[in-house]
Amino acid sequence: GDQCPLRFREFDYAAMLAEIRPELASVRQTFVVDGAGEESFERYFLERAWEKEVDAPGVFRARRPTPNALTQLLYTSGTSGEPKAVMHVSNTLLVMALQYIDWVRLGSSDVVFMGSPLAHQTGFVYGMMMPILLKAKLALLDIWSAPAAARLIQAEGATFTMASTPFLSDLANDTTVSRESVKTLRTFVCAGAPIPSVIVQTATERLGIEVLSCWGMTENGAVTIARPGDAAEKIFGTDGQAIGGMEVRVVDAQGRRAPSDTVGPLQARGTFTFVGYLKKPELNAWDDEGWFETGDLARIDRDGYIRITGRTKDVIIRGGENIPVIEIENVLYRHPKIQDIAVVGMPDPRLGERACAFVVPRPGERPTFEEMTRFLASEGMAKSYWPERLELVEAMPRTPSGKIQKFKLRDAAVKLSRAGK
């Protein structure tokens, strides 16, 4: 059998299934949510008491999976342009959710709001599995918008949510979202991309929400999170510390643990770690001790809190010097005319690379290159780090979970460079 929504994000899934159905010899029945007739999901499952027609305990006994049987096949977000199929088992997924519940201090009286896609780890584990384990109410929003989110939060009395930076930014900056409309929302765990401190401050001061910074991956779920009640500098300036069951470390060029506050490749290991990539075992990036290469660059302070400084693939090397991409982006997020910012490398025949800033202006604004560089100077940013090109765009290319697809911006920068623009 197969099931799908009738339409989602302007795509007709039912029509697609009807078109390819002749090629699917093993599919006996198709179910369409909000469909009609024999294909109606609601009619087939809600109007007929199937549980009374079969020996349910017998079926479950015969098909009961083991804790280490493959449970989830989830593709990475595709920020690098090459999504991989991540394999998780019940043991890795359940411990993700259980450790998280304890860390963030959630209970059955909480109401979970989820606006992230359920086909991503945030939505799957923390939006679907976790409320079931808590026996708590779940409020789902199928298509994201800040006003719609605020209405649902208010209507259901949501107390907790988790999403990536753009979701928090939208809530914090939308003038139609009031403090009153989200007054029940106690905690917003913000993950998926480094969080500009200005967004956290705006959400905290304007809406009264406690924001907890978080870092994780499809391969490991939420690995580091700030604790409720942490000092402001830990919330604004870090991506949290390793949650129970996980370890993190930063290594040097020789693969040894680096000293505190040293930037280097970030590794993680622990009970949340996935069991491999489907049909691509050569990409399984962990060593004999279980340390997994995350592909992120980070530093860890003396208290064990990490700060993501970029992706190893996003490093810009200008004339032999590494450009701190995340630091530049965090400063430019504070520019009054800038709504969204991403800095990528563009080829340069003399220096190897130069930094190019792609900017989404705030409504009615059009920041200039000179305004950008003056602002960076006023913020004390070293001139050698300043982007040497500014490109204004209407929107950033993003994955459904909100991560910026920097490979698309790098491709655009390469084309601009080749065109001599």
Secondary structure in CASP SS format (residue, H / E / C, confidence):
PFRMAT SS
TARGET T0000
AUTHOR 0000-0000-0000
METHOD secondary structure of the structure
MODEL  1
G C 1.00
D E 1.00
Q E 1.00
C E 1.00
P E 1.00
L C 1.00
R E 1.00
F E 1.00
R C 1.00
E C 1.00
F E 1.00
D E 1.00
Y H 1.00
A H 1.00
A H 1.00
M H 1.00
L H 1.00
A H 1.00
E H 1.00
I H 1.00
R H 1.00
P H 1.00
E H 1.00
L C 1.00
A C 1.00
S C 1.00
V C 1.00
R C 1.00
Q C 1.00
T E 1.00
F E 1.00
V E 1.00
V E 1.00
D C 1.00
G C 1.00
A C 1.00
G H 1.00
E H 1.00
E H 1.00
S E 1.00
F H 1.00
E H 1.00
R H 1.00
Y H 1.00
F H 1.00
L H 1.00
E C 1.00
R C 1.00
A C 1.00
W H 1.00
E H 1.00
K H 1.00
E C 1.00
V C 1.00
D C 1.00
A H 1.00
P H 1.00
G H 1.00
V H 1.00
F H 1.00
R H 1.00
A H 1.00
R H 1.00
R C 1.00
P C 1.00
T C 1.00
P C 1.00
N C 1.00
A C 1.00
L E 1.00
T E 1.00
Q E 1.00
L E 1.00
L E 1.00
Y E 1.00
T C 1.00
S C 1.00
G C 1.00
T C 1.00
S C 1.00
G C 1.00
E C 1.00
P C 1.00
K C 1.00
A E 1.00
V E 1.00
M E 1.00
H E 1.00
V E 1.00
S H 1.00
N H 1.00
T H 1.00
L H 1.00
L H 1.00
V H 1.00
M H 1.00
A H 1.00
L H 1.00
Q H 1.00
Y H 1.00
I H 1.00
D H 1.00
W H 1.00
V H 1.00
R C 1.00
L C 1.00
G C 1.00
S C 1.00
S C 1.00
D C 1.00
V E 1.00
V E 1.00
F E 1.00
M E 1.00
G C 1.00
S C 1.00
P C 1.00
L C 1.00
A C 1.00
H C 1.00
Q H 1.00
T H 1.00
G H 1.00
F H 1.00
V H 1.00
Y H 1.00
G H 1.00
M H 1.00
M H 1.00
M H 1.00
P H 1.00
I H 1.00
L H 1.00
L H 1.00
K C 1.00
A C 1.00
K E 1.00
L E 1.00
A E 1.00
L E 1.00
L C 1.00
D C 1.00
I C 1.00
W C 1.00
S C 1.00
A H 1.00
P H 1.00
A H 1.00
A H 1.00
A H 1.00
R H 1.00
L H 1.00
I H 1.00
Q H 1.00
A H 1.00
E H 1.00
G C 1.00
A C 1.00
T C 1.00
F E 1.00
T E 1.00
M E 1.00
A E 1.00
S E 1.00
T H 1.00
P H 1.00
F H 1.00
L H 1.00
S H 1.00
D H 1.00
L H 1.00
A H 1.00
N H 1.00
D C 1.00
T C 1.00
T C 1.00
V C 1.00
S C 1.00
R C 1.00
E H 1.00
S H 1.00
V H 1.00
K C 1.00
T C 1.00
L C 1.00
R C 1.00
T E 1.00
F E 1.00
V E 1.00
C E 1.00
A E 1.00
G C 1.00
A C 1.00
P C 1.00
I C 1.00
P C 1.00
S H 1.00
V H 1.00
I H 1.00
V H 1.00
Q H 1.00
T H 1.00
A H 1.00
T H 1.00
E H 1.00
R H 1.00
L H 1.00
G C 1.00
I C 1.00
E E 1.00
V E 1.00
L E 1.00
S E 1.00
C E 1.00
W E 1.00
G E 1.00
M E 1.00
T C 1.00
E C 1.00
N C 1.00
G E 1.00
A E 1.00
V E 1.00
T E 1.00
I E 1.00
A C 1.00
R C 1.00
P C 1.00
G C 1.00
D C 1.00
A C 1.00
A H 1.00
E H 1.00
K H 1.00
I H 1.00
F H 1.00
G H 1.00
T C 1.00
D C 1.00
G C 1.00
Q E 1.00
A E 1.00
I C 1.00
G C 1.00
G C 1.00
M E 1.00
E E 1.00
V E 1.00
R E 1.00
V E 1.00
V E 1.00
D C 1.00
A C 1.00
Q C 1.00
G C 1.00
R C 1.00
R E 1.00
A C 1.00
P C 1.00
S C 1.00
D C 1.00
T C 1.00
V C 1.00
G E 1.00
P E 1.00
L E 1.00
Q E 1.00
A E 1.00
R E 1.00
G E 1.00
T C 1.00
F C 1.00
T C 1.00
F C 1.00
V C 1.00
G E 1.00
Y E 1.00
L C 1.00
K C 1.00
K C 1.00
P H 1.00
E H 1.00
L H 1.00
N C 1.00
A C 1.00
W E 1.00
D C 1.00
D C 1.00
E C 1.00
G C 1.00
W C 1.00
F E 1.00
E E 1.00
T E 1.00
G E 1.00
D E 1.00
L E 1.00
A E 1.00
R E 1.00
I E 1.00
D C 1.00
R C 1.00
D C 1.00
G C 1.00
Y E 1.00
I E 1.00
R E 1.00
I E 1.00
T E 1.00
G E 1.00
R E 1.00
T H 1.00
K H 1.00
D H 1.00
V C 1.00
I E 1.00
I E 1.00
R E 1.00
G C 1.00
G C 1.00
E E 1.00
N E 1.00
I E 1.00
P C 1.00
V H 1.00
I H 1.00
E H 1.00
I H 1.00
E H 1.00
N H 1.00
V H 1.00
L H 1.00
Y C 1.00
R C 1.00
H C 1.00
P C 1.00
K C 1.00
I E 1.00
Q E 1.00
D E 1.00
I E 1.00
A E 1.00
V E 1.00
V E 1.00
G E 1.00
M E 1.00
P E 1.00
D E 1.00
P C 1.00
R C 1.00
L C 1.00
G E 1.00
E E 1.00
R E 1.00
A E 1.00
C E 1.00
A E 1.00
F E 1.00
V E 1.00
V E 1.00
P E 1.00
R C 1.00
P C 1.00
G C 1.00
E C 1.00
R C 1.00
P C 1.00
T C 1.00
F H 1.00
E H 1.00
E H 1.00
M H 1.00
T H 1.00
R H 1.00
F H 1.00
L H 1.00
A H 1.00
S H 1.00
E C 1.00
G C 1.00
M C 1.00
A C 1.00
K H 1.00
S H 1.00
Y H 1.00
W C 1.00
P C 1.00
E C 1.00
R E 1.00
L E 1.00
E E 1.00
L E 1.00
V C 1.00
E C 1.00
A C 1.00
M C 1.00
P C 1.00
R E 1.00
T C 1.00
P C 1.00
S C 1.00
G C 1.00
K C 1.00
I E 1.00
Q C 1.00
K H 1.00
F H 1.00
K H 1.00
L H 1.00
R H 1.00
D H 1.00
A H 1.00
A H 1.00
V H 1.00
K H 1.00
L H 1.00
S H 1.00
R H 1.00
A C 1.00
G C 1.00
K C 1.00
END
